[in-house]
């Protein structure tokens, strides 16, 4: 009686594994056929992760490390985006709207500027020069980031995120949400032997 039960269990496990394998293969095939790329630009060797400050939940009683953006600051951020040459070349005549504006600060709470998200009216293919934000995780330099232009084409772009330095009144980084087509082309000098881990 035990052998048939063991055989049935083995057959069940084999069937489940077979189904999982088939599903994995189908998913991989679909990803390959759709271009397969990542939804964000490939991270360069030393790109760090900037700190994006969002409003604290209502239940939080702890004092925030920084002040929220004023109305004037929000207006300045939007205006900087509208007049930025790199963004204007990328967006062209495509219709878009501003969906969100968040404070951008260092890990210690020092306000750097803002993170502006632009939503396109419909998914588009956008090719051109983007700005990678190479963030210094140690935050010892001022400003704690580098602006690295790179060429890339993205399909199905639905939104674009821009990092704005309010003090210097310039765009520090431009990152699309879409599928990378082919490979991104970075400047030859854009290298670092000790990648960031933040």
N, C-alpha and C positions, 0 to 999 in steps of 0.2 A: 504493500500500500504506500510505502514511503517513496519508492522509486517513481511511480507515476506523478506524485505530487511534486517531487523535485524536478522532473522533466517538464511539467507544466509551468513551474516557476521560471525555469531556464528559458523556455520558449517565450514567456511573457517579457522577461528582461531583454531578450534578443529583439523582440518586436519593438519595444520602446526605444532601444538604442538605434534600431534601423530607422524609425520615424524621426528621431532627433537628428540623425545624420542627414537624412533627406531634406529636412527643414533647413539645416545649416547650409547645405549645398545650394538650395534654392535661394536663400537670402544672399549668399555670397555672389551667386550668378546675377541676381537683380542689382546688387550694388555695383558690380562690374559693368553691367549694361547701362546703368544710369550715370556713369562717370566715376562713381566710387569715392570721390574726394571727401575731405573733411568739411564740416560745416563752418570751420574757422580757418583763417590762413595758417600755413605751417609755422610753428613757433621757431624763430631764429635761434642760434646757439645761446645767446645770452639774454633773451627776453624774459623779464621778470613778470610778476603778477601785480599790477597796481591795485591800490586799495580803493574800492568804490563804497562810499558811505551811503547807507540807506536809512530812512527814518526809523527810530527805535520803536518797538511795539508799545502800545498804550500802557501795558502792565509794567513796563520798565521804569523804575524810579531813579536809576543811576544817572548822574549828570553826563550829558554827551561830551565828547572830547572836542567837538567843534560846533559851530553854529550852522544852521541850515542856510541855504542860499537865499539872499534877499531877492526881491522882485527885480531890482536893478541889475544884479549879477546874472540872473536868469536871462534877462533881456540882452545883456552883453554877450553871453554865451551863444545865444541864438544868432545874434548879429555876426559874431566871429565866424560861425559855421557858414552863414550865407555868403560872406565875402571871401572865404578861403579859396585860393586859386586851385589848389589840388582837388578839393571837394567839387568845385564847380566844373572842372574838367571831367571828373568821374561821373557826376550826375547828369551833365548836359541838359537836355530838355525834359528829362524824366520827371514825372510828377511825384511829389513826396510830401510828407507832413512830419512835424516834430511830435514824437510819441512820449518822450520822457526826458527829464533833465535832473541828474543827481549830482550831489557834491562829490568831488574827487579829493581825497586827502592822503597824507602819509600815514604810516602805521601809528605815529604818535598823535595824530589828530590835526596836524597842520594842513590847512586848506590849500590845495594846489589849484583847483579850478572846478571844472564840472565834466560830467560824462553825458553827452547828448546822443540820444537815439533817434535816428531818422527812419521812418517807415515808408517804403515805396508803395505806390498805389497798386502795383501788380508786380509779380516776380519778373526780374529782368536779367539779361546777360550784361555784365559790366567788365570791360577790360581797360587797363590803364595803370597809372602809377599810384600806389597806395602808400601810406605811412605806417611803418611798424613802430610800435612803442617799445623800445628797449629799456625796461625799467631796472634801475639799480636797487637791488633788494636791501643793500646796506643803508641806502638813503644818506650816504655821507656827502655826495656831490649835490650841487645846486645848479640847475634843477636835477632831481634824481632820476633822470631819464635821458634817452637819446632818441632822435628822430631818424629813422632809416627808411629812405624811399626804396620801394621794390616794385617790379612790374609783375602783374598777374591778371588772369582772366577768371571770373567767377560766373557760374550759371545759377539761375533760380535765386537771385539775390532779393531778399524780402526786406532787409533792413541793414542800416549802416550805423556803427557806433563810433563816435568821435570823442577823443580825450582833449579837453581844452585847458590850456594854461592861462588862467586869468591874469596873473601878474605880468606875463610877457605878451598877452593878448594874441596867442597863436594856437593853431591846432598841433597837438603833440603826437596824435596817432589816429589813424582811420582804419577801422576793421569791418569788413563785410560779413554778413551772415548768408552764406551761399555755398555752393559746391565748387571747389577748385578745379579748373580745367587745365590739365597738364601740370607743369611745374612753375613755381614762382621763381623769378629771377632777381637775386640780390646782388648788391655791389660786391666785387671781389674782396674789398678790404673789410667786409662785414664778417669778422671772425673773432672768436674768443676761445682760448684754451680751457677756461674754467667756467663752464655753464652755470647759470643761476639755478638755484634750487628752491627759491621762494615761490 
